[in-house]
């Protein structure tokens, strides 16, 4: 019987903190993969793991890079929904080994920043492995890498660009000309279920989220401090239906300096991203609306997304298959809501990819091309910090940020 090989001895607080997150033996640090993963990939992964436990970090670094490159090709072949989850796990494992090996040789800030980016790529593109170890590794790396500094107590002077970012705003529609979404203050679960959830009627809930820590803590500086060094996908372009729309990977700090505090020629939007799974420290600042308990699933079944961007970001008129609570934390957003019964008058795209999205530019419609749109009744509102908008499943909704804005959405069944 072979004796299990233990992890290599190491020194330094960073390496020790990272190794404390791992199984103690090579045999425990293995994935149980299906036959969908090529035998050659499995062999390469085992070879990289063996090199790590034998203390051959430089060789393991090369082998783990090969694992990442090999699995990356699989992740980018065909549509995302058709990618086998085991290939995502292989990619995550390659990122894990790569991150560990980078930190073996050096713990300087530049190396740790590279390692954290690799770790974030594993979180963004991979799947959870070994008890979601990449989230824990990222937290350790972040402690060894100052993302930014909070303003010192008593320091009130702001940089001119930050002042400009917070004071800028987009045009606000005259809501006196529109039918308003009704508002309720802390309704009971029974009242919400009977008058809004069951009949699928939108409502703005007030006072429900006022006590959440994010309502008093979040600012551009705070987000920069907590998440500035983390890599995220950013939408570039006025809206996802435009031909020039694209996505780019960058750190939150780069996003803030370019698209929030800077004067870019195009709009950047950190949109529909599960930021709170990636950065648990931010998740500690939010709650889950109690009304989600009226759904069929558990809290683990709720998808929580972050939406952070400058004034003028737009989510085109579209519908989603799940119930949605849209919580406004920073700034204001203008929202229009159309009943699913009005779908024909909203002219959905004919392509399968955009079948849930309207062709109409809501605030500047081409009524010659889309004549029935003018007849479609709608409700509207401006969400302010602390407001929660209930958007029933399949209810069409259009959203435009009036200020620098941060929203959190909860999709639930």
N, C-alpha and C positions, 0 to 999 in steps of 0.2 A: 504494500500500500504506500502511495507517495505521500510525503509530508506536505501539508499546505504551506505555500510560500507566503511569508508575511510581508507587509509593506516595507519599503526601504526606509532606513533611518534618515531623518532630516532635521535640520535646525532652522531657526527663524520663526517668528510668530505667525507670519502669513502661511507658510507651508504647513505648519502644525495645525493651524485653524482649518485649512482646507482638508488635510488628511483626516481630521477628526470627523468629517462628514461622510467618509467613505467606509465601506466594509473593510474588515481587517485583512481579508485574504483575497487572493486572485480568484479563487473558485466562487466566492460570493459576488464578485464584481463581473458578472456575466449576464447577458440578456438571453432570455428564452425566446428565440425568434422562429417565425413560421417559415415554411418552404418558399414563401414569396421572395425572401431575401436570398440572393445568389450565394452559393457556397463560397465563392472567392471573396465576397464581402465579409462573410462570417470569419473566414480564415484570417483576413487582414485585420479585423477587429480584435480577434484573439491574440494575434501577434503584437499589436500595439499595446494591449493590456499586459501581456507578458513583459514587454520592454519596460513599461512603467514600473512594475513590481520588481524588476531586476535593477532598477535605479539608472537605466539608460535613457535619460530624459531627452537628450538631443535626437536620438533615433526614434523614440516614441513620438516626439513632436512631428517628425517627418511622416511616420506611419499614420498618425491621427489626422494629419493634413490630407493624406491619401484617402482615408475613410470619409472625411468631409466632402472631398471633391467627388468621390464615387457616388455617395448617396445624394449629393446635391443634384447631380444629373438626373437621378430617379425622381427627385422632388419636382423637377421642372420639365418632366415629360408628361404630356397630356394635361388634363384639367386637375386642379387641386383636389377636388372631391374624390377623384379616382386614385389618388396616391395611397398606397397601402400604409397603414399606421406604423408597421414595423420598420419601414424605410425611414420614417420620421424619428423613430427611436434610435435607429443606427446613426442618423445624423446627429442627434442629441448626444449620443455616447462619444462620437468623434469630437464634438465640441467640448465635452467634459474633459476628455484626455488632453486635448489641445490646450485648454485653459490651465490644467494642472501643470503640464510640462512647461508652459511659458513662465509660470511662477516658480518653477524649480530653480532656474538659473539666476533670476533677478526679481527683486521685489520693488524696484524703482517705479515711480508713478507712471512713466511712459509705458513700461511693460504691463503693469496692472491695468492700464486703460485699454490696451490691446486685448488682454485676457478677458476683460469685462465685455468688450464688444463681441468677442467670440462666444462668450457665455450667453449674451443676449440673442445672438443669432440662433443658438440652440433653443432658447425659449420661444423665439418667434416662429421658427420653421420646424422645430422638432416636436417630440411628444414627451410627456413626463416619464422619467426613468428613476429607479432607485429612490422612491419616495419624494419625487420632485426635487432631486438634489441640486439641479441647476439654479433654482430659485434661492436655495440656501448658499450655494457657492457665490452667486451674484451679491448677496447681502454681505458676505465676508469681504469680497473684493471692494465693495463700495465703502466699507469702513476704513479700508487702507488707501482710499483714493478720495481726497477732498473734492466734492463736486462743485462747491461754491461756498460762499460764506453768507450767513444771514446778516442783515444790517445790525450793527452794534446798537445796544440799547441807547436811546437818546439821539440817534442819528436819523434825522428826518429829511435831510436834503436828498433829492432824487436826481438821477441823471436825466438830462433833458429828453433823451429818447424814451426813457421809461415813462416820464410824465406824458409825453405825446401819445404813447401807446395806450395809456389808461384813459386819456381824455378824448381820444378820437372816437367818433361814432358814425354810423351809417344812417341814411334817411329813415325816419320812422313813419309808417303809414298812419293815416288818420282813421283811428279805430271807430270814430263816431259814425263812419259811413258803413261799418261792417257789423255783422251779428257776432256777439261776443260769446266765447266759451264760458259756461257758467262756472262760478267759483264756490268752493265750500271750505270751511275751516274745521279741520280735524273731524270729519264725519266718522261715525261708528262703522265697524266692519259690515254689519248688517245693512246699514243705509247705503254704503258704497256698493255692496253686492246687488241689492235690489234695484237701485236707481241708476247705476252706471255700468257695472260689470255685466250683469245679465242682459240689459237692453242695449249694451254696446254704445253708450253715450259718453263722449269726452267730458272731462271736468278738470279744472285746476284746483289742486289741493293746497291750502295754505296752512302754515303752522306745523306741518308734519315733520319737516326736516330742519327746523330752526335750531335744534339743539345739536345737530351734527357738528363735530369739530371742524370740518372743512369750511363751514360757513364763517368762522371767525379766523381761521388759520391760513387759508389759501390766498396766495398772491403770486405774482410772477416771480418774486424773489424766493418765496417758499418753494415753489415747484422747481425752480432752478437749483436750489439747495438740496432738495430731496432726490430729484430725478435728473439733474442736468447732465450727468455722465452716462445715462442709459440710452441705448440705441432703440429707435422706434421707427415705424413706417409713417411717412408724411405724404399726404395728398397734395400735389402741386397743380394748380389750375382752378378756375372759378367754380367748376362743378364736374362731377364724375361723368356726365354725359357729353362733355366737350371733347373734340378730337385731340386737343393738345394736353388733355389731362394725363397725369402720370403719378407714380409713387416713387419716393426716394427714401432710402434709409439714412438716418442721421441721428445724432444725439439730441436729446431734449434741449440741451444748451445751445446747440447749433440752430435748432428750430426757433428758439426764443430770440436769439441774436439776429437771425435773418428775417423771420417773418412776423415777429411780434414787436421787437424794438427797432428793427431796421426799416428801410424804405424800399422793399422789393418791387420789381416790375410785375410780379405775379403773386397770387394768393397761395399761402401754404396752410394746411389744415391737418392737425393731428386728430384724425376722425375715425370713429368706429373701431377703436383699438382697446383690447382687453388689458389696459394699463395696470389695473389693480391686481391682476394675477401676476404680472411681471414685477411689480413694485409693491410688496405687501405694506410698506410703511404708509403709502397713500391710502390703501384700503382701510387702514385703521381709522382714517379720518371720516369715513362715510358709514352710513347705516344701510339697512335694507327696509324699504317701506313695509309696514306691517301688513298691508293689503295683499302683498304677494302670497301670504299664507292661504289665500282663497283659491290659489291655483292647484294644479294636480301634482306638481313635483315638490322636491325639497329645495333648500337654499342652494345646494350644489348644482341644481338644474337652471338656476337663474344666470343669464349672461349679462355681465356688467361691462359696459364700454365707456371710455372717456372720449370727450369731444372738446378740444382746446384749440382756439385760433383767434385771429384778429377780427375786427369788424368787417363785415361783408362776406364772410364764408356762407356758402349756400348748400343745403341738402335739397336737391330737386324734388318735385312732387313725386312721391312714391308710396308704396304700402309694404308692410312687413307681416309675416305670418303669425307673429306672437303678440301678446299684450305687451304694452310698453309704458313704463313710468319714466318720463324725462324730467330730471331734477336739475334746476338751474342753480349753479354755485357762484359763478362770477359773471358780471355783466348781464345784458338783456338779449332775448331772442324773440323775433317775430315769427309766429307760427300760424299757418292756415291748415284747416282740416276739412276734408270732403268725405262724404259717406261712400262706402263701397258700391252703393246703388247708383252712384253717379259715374261709374267707371267708363262707360262708353263716351260720355261727354268730356272725359279727361284725356282721351286719345293715348292709351298706353303704347309703348314701342311694340313693334311686331316681332322683334327678335327675341329668342328665348332668354338671352343674357339680360335684357332690359325689360322683360315683359311686365315687371312690377313698377316701372317708372314711366311717368307721363312724358310726352313729347313737348308739352306746353311750357313756355317760360312764364311762370305764374304771374309775376308782377309786370310783365311786358308781353302779353300774349299776341300772337299773330291770329287775329280773329277771322281773317280771310281763309287761312289754312285750317284753323280749328274753330269754326263758327259756334259750335254747341257749347264751347267752354264758358262763354259769357252767361249762359243760362244756368250753370251748375251752382246750386246754393252751397255756402260754406260757412264755417265758424272760424274766428280768429282770436288771437290773444297776444300779448307781450308778456313773456316770462321774465320775472325779476328774481334776484337771489332769494332762495328759500322756497320758490314755487315748484310744485310738482304737477306736470301735465300727464293725465291718463289718456293714452292713445290706444283705443281698442284695436284688436287684431284686424288687419286688412283695411283699416281706416287710412285713407290717403292723407299724407301730411307733407307740407313744405316748410322749411325752416331757414331763416336768415339771421345771422348774428348782427345785432345793432351796435354792440360794443365788443371790446376784448372780452372773450367769453370762455367759460369752462362749464360744460354740462356733463352729467352722468346719466346714462340710460340703463334701465333694467328691463331686459326681455324675459318674459315668463309665460308659461302655458296656463 
